[in-house]
Amino acid sequence: MVATLGDVFREEWGRVVAALIGVLGDFDLAEDAAQEAFAIAADHWPREGVPTNPRAWHPALAIEAQVALTLRTLGGLTTDEIARAFLVPERTMAQRLVRAKRKIKAAGIPFRVPPDHLLRERLDAVLAVVYLIFNEGYGGRDELAAEAIWLGRALTELLPDDPEVRGLLAMMLLHDSRRETRFNDGELVLLGEQDRSRWNTTQIDRGRAELDRAIALGGRGPYVLQAAIASLHSETPCDWAQIAALYGELARLTASPVVELNRAIAVAETEGPQAGLRIVDGLGLDDFRYLHFTRAELLRRLGRADEARDAYRRARELTDDGAERRFLERRLTALAATTDPDDDAGGPGCGLRSRQTGRRHGGVAVTRPVS
């Protein structure tokens, strides 16, 4: 009789935790390690089969920890920046980083080039790291965005036939093509208000060429889908129905509420703000400032000024980014001056753009809608 993951969990949990306590010398760390192992097993075993000795199968470090540590030690991101990328409080991320470092030391995990059969799994972590470095750089740290694109190009040279590698590079190039128009004298400029004549058309063409190559390689993963969405946003007019459909496919792959938030923006453009608001109000992202901003934009378009004002204020409370706070202040000032839902140009679809794969590969949350 073949054991199931549930059988192994019930029979082996206590013994695995006890063994890890002996190795790591810490109960909480041992429990965390065991939980990580079973979570990874739930992903691997349906594809690879239950190993002969399930108790001995114990991956050393979960992908979330790999990504977080790499961002901290090699990417130079602060703990707060990493926490925002994972949608967790800074204190929680600090604890995770400490535990991951202790686990590496206690378990004697080596730093070495992985064997061939582990390259695919490690590549997922590498792509997530490059993505998050670009994501952080896109908020105004141009040197980080440039470094991420350089790394993306290096990966395509090393792995020219991997569609997700191509998709990631395509996505970064397409978004970065608008770098010069995203801010005006330090003030945030939304997508619908940007001067498209200043977009880098050469970079757009290169991004679309990478996307075409990724699709030709059979790519339909999260990075390829995001590149396709970015490409559609570079067209005039935007094909919102197709964008909504691609976000739907991305949501099925990632099960990410942030992806759903961005699908709501596209749905609002095709079916109206009430349809988008129904999606937004069903998402559990109360501490995510872009949810409140999106909700405020939709409420404003519906003429529900008081509710929109509250949502803008909540978004303002949740951000410490100066340009974003000033933008929200301008929105609140404009809202006080008029209650006409059609008076202010640019709906939420013009106000937000997104770059996220959401929840994938053991819980790595890559997030943040941006202009």
JOMO-V455921 format. One record per backbone hydrogen bond with DSSP energy under -0.5 kcal/mol. NH is the residue of the N-H (numbers start at 1). CO is the residue of the C=O. E is the energy in kcal/mol with one decimal. If there is no record, write none. Layout:
BEGIN
nh:NH co:CO e:E
nh:NH co:CO e:E
END
This chain:
BEGIN
nh:8 co:4 e:-2.5
nh:9 co:5 e:-2.8
nh:10 co:6 e:-2.3
nh:11 co:7 e:-2.4
nh:12 co:8 e:-3.0
nh:13 co:9 e:-1.7
nh:16 co:12 e:-3.0
nh:17 co:13 e:-2.7
nh:18 co:14 e:-2.3
nh:19 co:15 e:-2.5
nh:20 co:16 e:-2.3
nh:21 co:17 e:-2.4
nh:22 co:18 e:-1.7
nh:23 co:19 e:-1.5
nh:24 co:20 e:-3.8
nh:25 co:21 e:-2.5
nh:30 co:26 e:-2.3
nh:31 co:27 e:-2.6
nh:32 co:28 e:-2.5
nh:33 co:29 e:-2.4
nh:34 co:30 e:-2.4
nh:35 co:31 e:-2.6
nh:36 co:32 e:-2.4
nh:37 co:33 e:-2.2
nh:38 co:34 e:-2.4
nh:39 co:35 e:-2.3
nh:40 co:36 e:-2.5
nh:41 co:37 e:-2.4
nh:42 co:38 e:-2.0
nh:43 co:39 e:-0.8
nh:43 co:40 e:-0.6
nh:44 co:40 e:-2.5
nh:45 co:41 e:-2.8
nh:47 co:44 e:-1.1
nh:48 co:44 e:-2.8
nh:49 co:45 e:-2.8
nh:54 co:51 e:-0.5
nh:54 co:52 e:-0.5
nh:56 co:53 e:-1.3
nh:57 co:53 e:-0.6
nh:57 co:54 e:-1.2
nh:58 co:56 e:-0.9
nh:66 co:62 e:-2.1
nh:67 co:63 e:-2.8
nh:68 co:64 e:-2.7
nh:69 co:65 e:-2.6
nh:70 co:66 e:-2.1
nh:71 co:67 e:-2.5
nh:72 co:68 e:-1.8
nh:73 co:69 e:-3.0
nh:74 co:70 e:-2.3
nh:75 co:70 e:-2.1
nh:77 co:71 e:-2.2
nh:82 co:78 e:-2.3
nh:83 co:79 e:-2.5
nh:84 co:80 e:-2.1
nh:85 co:81 e:-1.6
nh:86 co:82 e:-1.6
nh:87 co:83 e:-0.6
nh:87 co:84 e:-0.8
nh:88 co:83 e:-2.3
nh:93 co:89 e:-2.0
nh:94 co:90 e:-2.6
nh:95 co:91 e:-2.1
nh:96 co:92 e:-2.0
nh:97 co:93 e:-2.6
nh:98 co:94 e:-2.2
nh:99 co:95 e:-2.5
nh:100 co:96 e:-2.5
nh:101 co:97 e:-2.3
nh:102 co:98 e:-2.3
nh:103 co:99 e:-2.4
nh:104 co:100 e:-2.3
nh:105 co:101 e:-2.1
nh:106 co:102 e:-3.1
nh:107 co:103 e:-2.6
nh:108 co:104 e:-0.8
nh:109 co:104 e:-1.6
nh:112 co:110 e:-0.8
nh:118 co:115 e:-1.9
nh:119 co:116 e:-1.4
nh:122 co:118 e:-2.3
nh:123 co:119 e:-2.7
nh:124 co:120 e:-1.5
nh:125 co:121 e:-1.0
nh:126 co:122 e:-2.1
nh:127 co:123 e:-2.9
nh:128 co:124 e:-2.0
nh:129 co:125 e:-2.2
nh:130 co:126 e:-2.5
nh:131 co:127 e:-2.6
nh:132 co:128 e:-2.5
nh:133 co:129 e:-2.3
nh:134 co:130 e:-2.3
nh:135 co:131 e:-2.7
nh:136 co:132 e:-2.3
nh:137 co:133 e:-2.3
nh:138 co:134 e:-2.3
nh:139 co:136 e:-1.0
nh:140 co:137 e:-1.8
nh:141 co:136 e:-0.6
nh:142 co:140 e:-1.4
nh:144 co:141 e:-1.2
nh:145 co:141 e:-1.5
nh:146 co:142 e:-2.6
nh:147 co:143 e:-1.9
nh:148 co:144 e:-2.4
nh:149 co:145 e:-2.1
nh:150 co:146 e:-2.2
nh:151 co:147 e:-2.4
nh:152 co:148 e:-2.4
nh:153 co:149 e:-2.4
nh:154 co:150 e:-2.2
nh:155 co:151 e:-2.3
nh:156 co:152 e:-1.8
nh:157 co:153 e:-1.5
nh:158 co:154 e:-1.8
nh:159 co:155 e:-3.0
nh:162 co:159 e:-1.5
nh:163 co:161 e:-0.7
nh:166 co:162 e:-1.8
nh:167 co:163 e:-2.7
nh:168 co:164 e:-2.5
nh:169 co:165 e:-2.0
nh:170 co:166 e:-2.6
nh:171 co:167 e:-2.5
nh:172 co:168 e:-2.2
nh:173 co:169 e:-2.5
nh:174 co:170 e:-2.4
nh:175 co:171 e:-2.2
nh:176 co:172 e:-2.7
nh:177 co:173 e:-1.2
nh:178 co:175 e:-1.7
nh:179 co:176 e:-1.9
nh:181 co:178 e:-1.7
nh:182 co:178 e:-0.7
nh:182 co:179 e:-1.0
nh:184 co:187 e:-2.5
nh:187 co:184 e:-1.5
nh:189 co:182 e:-3.0
nh:192 co:350 e:-2.3
nh:193 co:190 e:-1.6
nh:194 co:190 e:-0.5
nh:194 co:191 e:-1.3
nh:196 co:194 e:-1.1
nh:198 co:195 e:-1.9
nh:199 co:196 e:-1.5
nh:200 co:177 e:-2.5
nh:201 co:199 e:-1.3
nh:204 co:200 e:-1.9
nh:205 co:201 e:-2.5
nh:206 co:202 e:-2.0
nh:207 co:203 e:-2.6
nh:208 co:204 e:-2.6
nh:209 co:205 e:-2.0
nh:210 co:206 e:-2.2
nh:211 co:207 e:-2.2
nh:212 co:208 e:-2.7
nh:213 co:209 e:-2.1
nh:214 co:210 e:-2.3
nh:215 co:211 e:-2.5
nh:216 co:212 e:-2.4
nh:217 co:213 e:-1.4
nh:218 co:215 e:-1.9
nh:219 co:214 e:-2.4
nh:225 co:221 e:-2.5
nh:226 co:222 e:-2.2
nh:227 co:223 e:-2.1
nh:228 co:224 e:-2.2
nh:229 co:225 e:-2.1
nh:230 co:226 e:-2.5
nh:231 co:227 e:-2.2
nh:232 co:228 e:-2.0
nh:233 co:229 e:-1.9
nh:234 co:230 e:-0.6
nh:234 co:231 e:-1.0
nh:235 co:232 e:-1.5
nh:240 co:238 e:-1.4
nh:243 co:239 e:-2.2
nh:244 co:240 e:-2.8
nh:245 co:241 e:-2.0
nh:246 co:242 e:-2.4
nh:247 co:243 e:-2.4
nh:248 co:244 e:-2.0
nh:249 co:245 e:-1.9
nh:250 co:246 e:-2.5
nh:251 co:247 e:-2.6
nh:252 co:248 e:-1.8
nh:253 co:249 e:-1.5
nh:254 co:250 e:-2.2
nh:255 co:251 e:-2.8
nh:260 co:256 e:-1.7
nh:261 co:257 e:-1.9
nh:262 co:258 e:-1.8
nh:263 co:259 e:-2.2
nh:264 co:260 e:-2.2
nh:265 co:261 e:-1.3
nh:266 co:262 e:-1.7
nh:267 co:263 e:-2.9
nh:268 co:264 e:-2.4
nh:269 co:265 e:-1.1
nh:270 co:266 e:-1.1
nh:270 co:267 e:-0.5
nh:271 co:267 e:-3.6
nh:272 co:267 e:-0.6
nh:272 co:268 e:-1.0
nh:275 co:272 e:-0.6
nh:276 co:272 e:-1.5
nh:277 co:273 e:-2.6
nh:278 co:274 e:-1.8
nh:279 co:275 e:-1.1
nh:280 co:276 e:-2.2
nh:281 co:277 e:-2.8
nh:282 co:279 e:-1.3
nh:283 co:280 e:-1.7
nh:285 co:283 e:-1.3
nh:288 co:285 e:-2.0
nh:289 co:287 e:-0.7
nh:291 co:288 e:-1.3
nh:292 co:288 e:-1.1
nh:293 co:289 e:-2.1
nh:294 co:290 e:-2.5
nh:295 co:291 e:-2.7
nh:296 co:292 e:-2.4
nh:297 co:293 e:-2.3
nh:298 co:294 e:-2.2
nh:299 co:295 e:-2.7
nh:300 co:296 e:-2.6
nh:301 co:297 e:-1.9
nh:302 co:298 e:-1.4
nh:303 co:300 e:-1.4
nh:304 co:299 e:-2.4
nh:305 co:303 e:-1.4
nh:308 co:304 e:-2.4
nh:309 co:305 e:-2.7
nh:310 co:306 e:-1.9
nh:311 co:307 e:-2.1
nh:312 co:308 e:-2.5
nh:313 co:309 e:-2.2
nh:314 co:310 e:-2.1
nh:315 co:311 e:-2.2
nh:316 co:312 e:-2.3
nh:317 co:313 e:-2.1
nh:318 co:314 e:-1.2
nh:319 co:316 e:-1.0
nh:322 co:320 e:-0.6
nh:325 co:321 e:-2.6
nh:326 co:322 e:-2.3
nh:327 co:323 e:-2.0
nh:328 co:324 e:-2.5
nh:329 co:325 e:-2.2
nh:330 co:326 e:-2.1
nh:331 co:327 e:-2.1
nh:332 co:328 e:-2.4
nh:333 co:329 e:-2.4
nh:334 co:330 e:-2.5
nh:335 co:331 e:-2.3
nh:336 co:332 e:-1.8
nh:337 co:333 e:-1.1
nh:338 co:334 e:-1.1
nh:341 co:339 e:-0.6
nh:343 co:340 e:-1.7
nh:345 co:343 e:-0.6
nh:350 co:347 e:-1.0
nh:351 co:347 e:-1.0
nh:352 co:348 e:-1.8
nh:353 co:370 e:-3.2
nh:355 co:368 e:-0.6
nh:357 co:366 e:-0.6
nh:358 co:366 e:-2.0
nh:360 co:358 e:-0.6
nh:360 co:364 e:-1.1
nh:364 co:360 e:-2.0
nh:365 co:363 e:-0.6
nh:366 co:358 e:-1.3
nh:366 co:364 e:-0.7
nh:367 co:365 e:-0.6
nh:370 co:353 e:-4.6
END
